[in-house]
Amino acid sequence: KASANFLALQEELTGTESKIAYARQYFNEQVRLLNTRIQSFPSSAIATLFHFERREFFDIEDSARGPVRVDLGSTTTEP
């Protein structure tokens, strides 16, 4: 049972990491589109009028990209 629970946890973590990677990619694509549009005429005129500014891409430090540490501890639950 513990092995099955661990595999389920591992699958959940993998799925979560994939969702985060997709969201980061989507965000950065939207930032790229915004930055391109506010520099292209006629959008640049509107961007200047409404004080739109370039945005930075989302990026994390390499140290934060490491594997996730999960502490399962030594606690057990008994029915």
Phi and psi in degrees as a GROMACS rama.xvg file:
@    title "Ramachandran Plot"
@    xaxis  label "Phi"
@    yaxis  label "Psi"
@TYPE xy
-62.794  -37.9466  ALA-2
-65.2796  -40.9347  SER-3
-66.2464  -40.379  ALA-4
-64.0747  -40.0739  ASN-5
-65.2466  -42.0031  PHE-6
-63.6461  -39.0193  LEU-7
-64.4332  -41.7406  ALA-8
-62.7753  -43.4591  LEU-9
-61.952  -41.9822  GLN-10
-65.0784  -39.2401  GLU-11
-64.4694  -43.0226  GLU-12
-64.3747  -41.5843  LEU-13
-63.0081  -43.0899  THR-14
-63.1235  -41.1626  GLY-15
-64.6909  -42.843  THR-16
-61.5767  -39.2404  GLU-17
-65.1142  -41.3117  SER-18
-64.2253  -40.833  LYS-19
-64.7054  -43.6958  ILE-20
-62.1984  -41.3181  ALA-21
-64.2979  -44.0757  TYR-22
-63.2689  -40.6863  ALA-23
-64.1499  -42.3253  ARG-24
-64.1909  -42.9606  GLN-25
-63.2021  -45.7794  TYR-26
-59.2631  -48.1173  PHE-27
-64.2012  -33.777  ASN-28
-66.578  -40.8039  GLU-29
-66.2844  -38.1923  GLN-30
-63.6033  -42.2688  VAL-31
-61.3959  -43.9091  ARG-32
-63.5345  -44.4434  LEU-33
-60.1274  -49.4556  LEU-34
-61.0944  -36.8672  ASN-35
-68.2184  -44.0129  THR-36
-67.6313  -38.6116  ARG-37
-75.2807  -5.68433  ILE-38
-105.388  -3.42537  GLN-39
-108.476  136.852  SER-40
-75.1695  139.835  PHE-41
-90.3655  -6.23151  PRO-42
-59.5405  -30.9212  SER-43
-63.0131  -33.013  SER-44
-66.1548  -43.1333  ALA-45
-68.1867  -40.376  ILE-46
-61.1074  -39.9219  ALA-47
-67.223  -43.0958  THR-48
-60.1936  -41.1435  LEU-49
-100.43  10.8199  PHE-50
59.1306  38.6224  HIS-51
-71.7268  140.63  PHE-52
-125.589  156.946  GLU-53
-61.0271  147.644  ARG-54
-112.2  155.572  ARG-55
-91.2731  147.719  GLU-56
-70.4937  151.772  PHE-57
-81.5969  127.081  PHE-58
-147.229  149.059  ASP-59
-120.197  158.545  ILE-60
-68.2579  152.236  GLU-61
-58.9273  -34.4031  ASP-62
-64.8961  -27.0828  SER-63
-83.6337  -9.81802  ALA-64
-86.4259  -1.51322  ARG-65
-64.1224  174.348  GLY-66
-64.4752  150.983  PRO-67
-75.2034  133.321  VAL-68
-98.0586  125.155  ARG-69
-118.386  122.79  VAL-70
-101.06  106.299  ASP-71
-83.8435  -11.5637  LEU-72
61.381  -167.867  GLY-73
-118.005  16.9394  SER-74
-79.5429  143.422  THR-75
-127.999  151.11  THR-76
-112.118  130.449  THR-77
-114.662  139.271  GLU-78
